Amino acid sequence: MDPNRCSNPQVIIITDKIALYPEDFYQNGLEIVTASTVRNHPAALNPRIKSLNYLNNILAKIEGLKAGCIEALMLNHKGEIAECTGDNIFLVRDGVLQTPPLDAGILEGITRDAIIEVAKAAGIEVREMALTKHDVYIADECFLTGSAAEAIPVVRIDSRTIGDGKPGPITRNLIERFRKTDARINSIAR
């Protein structure tokens, strides 16, 4: 615990390839559960720092896997929606795109920011606001975003169907627009 006692610092790097979820989940949506493990308190570790301190997220991921889900929703210390173990969350309710604000203790994701820009460009109202599990339960649509996931629909949470149980039209529209934008950026970068 005392870094001064480490006379010979070590760096360990573990690499892995980033893989998207299976294509079936992008077409049909995925099911998630709410983890009992709470997202780190933002005063303890700034969520804007993407560090190796992912213990809470790993524990929540294990909970999700044990429940048969590949992703799990995490609440913050106030009981509000924060994010999933590796992805940001978006809801659609009455045509409005909703997502937790940065002060909910979330990582300010690159893909999250891109989706917000794409939505605004498409004329979709975006609200960054405190959200509860109830908001997810009554959402018309839900999707997750992340560097590895890109944007992926969610159709069930905690055994409750979201909307009609299929990826919704706003979700599909934003995913298509994001992919077009992402393809343009990648072609410019090459």
C-alpha positions as CSV (number, residue, x, y, z in Angstrom):
1,M,0.0,0.0,0.0
2,D,3.0,2.3,0.5
3,P,4.4,3.3,-2.9
4,N,7.7,4.4,-1.3
5,R,8.4,0.7,-0.4
6,C,8.5,-0.3,-4.1
7,S,12.1,0.1,-5.0
8,N,11.7,-1.5,-8.4
9,P,8.4,-0.3,-10.1
10,Q,6.8,-2.7,-12.5
11,V,4.5,-2.1,-15.4
12,I,2.2,-5.0,-16.4
13,I,0.3,-4.7,-19.7
14,I,-2.4,-7.2,-20.6
15,T,-3.7,-6.9,-24.1
16,D,-6.8,-8.2,-25.7
17,K,-8.7,-7.5,-28.9
18,I,-11.9,-5.5,-28.6
19,A,-14.8,-7.4,-29.9
20,L,-18.3,-6.1,-30.5
21,Y,-21.3,-8.0,-29.1
22,P,-22.6,-10.8,-31.4
23,E,-24.6,-9.4,-34.3
24,D,-27.8,-11.0,-33.0
25,F,-27.8,-8.5,-30.1
26,Y,-27.6,-5.5,-32.5
27,Q,-30.6,-6.9,-34.5
28,N,-32.8,-8.1,-31.6
29,G,-31.5,-6.2,-28.5
30,L,-30.1,-7.6,-25.3
31,E,-31.3,-8.1,-21.8
32,I,-29.6,-6.6,-18.8
33,V,-30.1,-6.7,-15.0
34,T,-29.6,-4.1,-12.3
35,A,-26.6,-5.0,-10.2
36,S,-26.6,-4.6,-6.5
37,T,-23.0,-3.4,-6.7
38,V,-23.0,0.4,-6.6
39,R,-20.9,2.6,-9.0
40,N,-17.9,4.1,-7.2
41,H,-18.7,7.3,-5.3
42,P,-17.5,10.2,-7.5
43,A,-15.8,11.9,-4.5
44,A,-13.7,8.7,-4.0
45,L,-12.6,8.3,-7.6
46,N,-13.3,10.9,-10.3
47,P,-15.4,9.0,-12.9
48,R,-13.8,11.1,-15.7
49,I,-10.6,9.2,-15.1
50,K,-10.6,5.9,-16.9
51,S,-8.3,4.1,-14.5
52,L,-7.6,0.5,-13.7
53,N,-9.9,0.8,-10.6
54,Y,-12.8,-1.1,-12.1
55,L,-13.4,-3.4,-9.2
56,N,-17.0,-2.3,-8.7
57,N,-17.7,-2.7,-12.4
58,I,-16.1,-6.1,-12.5
59,L,-18.2,-7.2,-9.5
60,A,-21.4,-5.9,-11.2
61,K,-20.4,-7.6,-14.5
62,I,-20.1,-10.9,-12.5
63,E,-23.6,-10.3,-11.1
64,G,-24.9,-9.8,-14.6
65,L,-23.2,-12.9,-16.0
66,K,-24.6,-15.0,-13.1
67,A,-28.1,-13.7,-14.0
68,G,-27.5,-14.8,-17.6
69,C,-26.9,-11.3,-18.9
70,I,-23.7,-10.0,-20.6
71,E,-24.2,-6.5,-19.2
72,A,-25.5,-5.0,-15.9
73,L,-26.9,-1.6,-15.0
74,M,-25.2,0.2,-12.1
75,L,-26.8,2.7,-9.8
76,N,-24.9,5.5,-8.1
77,H,-24.6,6.3,-4.4
78,K,-28.0,8.2,-4.6
79,G,-29.8,5.2,-6.1
80,E,-29.9,6.9,-9.5
81,I,-29.0,5.3,-12.8
82,A,-25.2,5.8,-13.4
83,E,-24.1,3.5,-16.3
84,C,-23.6,-0.1,-17.1
85,T,-20.4,-2.0,-16.3
86,G,-18.8,-1.0,-19.5
87,D,-21.3,1.2,-21.4
88,N,-23.3,4.4,-21.0
89,I,-27.1,4.2,-21.1
90,F,-29.7,6.1,-23.0
91,L,-33.5,6.0,-22.8
92,V,-36.1,7.2,-25.2
93,R,-39.4,8.4,-23.7
94,D,-42.0,10.3,-25.7
95,G,-39.5,11.0,-28.5
96,V,-36.9,12.5,-26.1
97,L,-33.5,11.0,-25.6
98,Q,-32.5,10.8,-22.0
99,T,-29.2,10.0,-20.4
100,P,-27.6,10.4,-17.0
101,P,-25.6,13.6,-16.5
102,L,-21.9,13.5,-15.8
103,D,-22.5,14.3,-12.2
104,A,-24.3,11.0,-11.8
105,G,-20.8,9.5,-11.6
106,I,-20.4,8.3,-15.1
107,L,-17.5,8.1,-17.5
108,E,-17.8,10.8,-20.2
109,G,-17.7,8.3,-23.1
110,I,-16.6,9.2,-26.5
111,T,-19.4,7.2,-28.1
112,R,-21.9,8.8,-25.7
113,D,-20.8,12.2,-26.8
114,A,-21.0,11.2,-30.5
115,I,-24.5,9.8,-30.0
116,I,-25.6,13.1,-28.3
117,E,-24.2,15.1,-31.3
118,V,-25.8,12.8,-33.8
119,A,-29.2,13.0,-32.0
120,K,-29.1,16.8,-31.9
121,A,-28.1,17.0,-35.6
122,A,-31.2,14.7,-36.3
123,G,-33.4,17.2,-34.4
124,I,-34.0,14.8,-31.5
125,E,-34.2,16.6,-28.1
126,V,-31.5,15.3,-25.7
127,R,-31.9,15.7,-21.9
128,E,-29.0,14.9,-19.5
129,M,-31.0,14.2,-16.3
130,A,-31.1,12.2,-13.2
131,L,-32.8,8.9,-14.0
132,T,-34.2,6.1,-11.8
133,K,-34.8,2.4,-12.4
134,H,-38.5,3.3,-12.8
135,D,-37.5,5.6,-15.8
136,V,-35.9,2.5,-17.4
137,Y,-38.9,0.3,-16.7
138,I,-41.3,2.8,-18.4
139,A,-39.0,3.8,-21.3
140,D,-40.2,3.4,-24.8
141,E,-36.7,2.4,-25.9
142,C,-33.2,1.9,-24.4
143,F,-29.7,1.4,-25.8
144,L,-26.1,1.4,-24.6
145,T,-23.0,3.0,-26.0
146,G,-19.3,2.3,-25.6
147,S,-16.1,2.2,-27.6
148,A,-16.3,-1.6,-27.9
149,A,-20.2,-1.8,-28.1
150,E,-20.7,1.2,-30.4
151,A,-24.5,1.5,-29.9
152,I,-26.6,-1.5,-29.0
153,P,-30.3,-1.8,-28.2
154,V,-31.6,-3.1,-24.8
155,V,-35.1,-4.8,-24.9
156,R,-35.4,-6.2,-21.4
157,I,-34.2,-5.2,-17.9
158,D,-34.8,-7.0,-14.7
159,S,-37.1,-9.4,-16.6
160,R,-39.3,-6.4,-17.7
161,T,-39.8,-5.7,-21.4
162,I,-38.8,-2.3,-22.6
163,G,-41.3,-0.8,-25.1
164,D,-42.6,-3.5,-27.4
165,G,-39.6,-5.8,-26.7
166,K,-37.8,-4.9,-30.0
167,P,-35.2,-2.2,-30.8
168,G,-37.2,1.0,-31.3
169,P,-37.2,3.3,-34.3
170,I,-35.2,6.1,-32.6
171,T,-32.6,3.7,-31.4
172,R,-32.3,2.1,-34.9
173,N,-32.1,5.6,-36.5
174,L,-29.4,6.8,-34.1
175,I,-27.4,3.6,-34.6
176,E,-27.6,3.9,-38.4
177,R,-26.6,7.6,-38.2
178,F,-23.7,6.8,-35.8
179,R,-22.4,4.1,-38.0
180,K,-22.4,6.4,-41.0
181,T,-20.6,9.1,-39.0
182,D,-18.1,6.6,-37.6
183,A,-17.4,5.2,-41.1
184,R,-16.8,8.8,-42.4
185,I,-14.4,9.5,-39.6
186,N,-12.6,6.2,-40.1
187,S,-12.2,6.8,-43.8
188,I,-10.7,10.2,-43.1
189,A,-8.3,8.8,-40.5
190,R,-6.9,6.4,-43.0
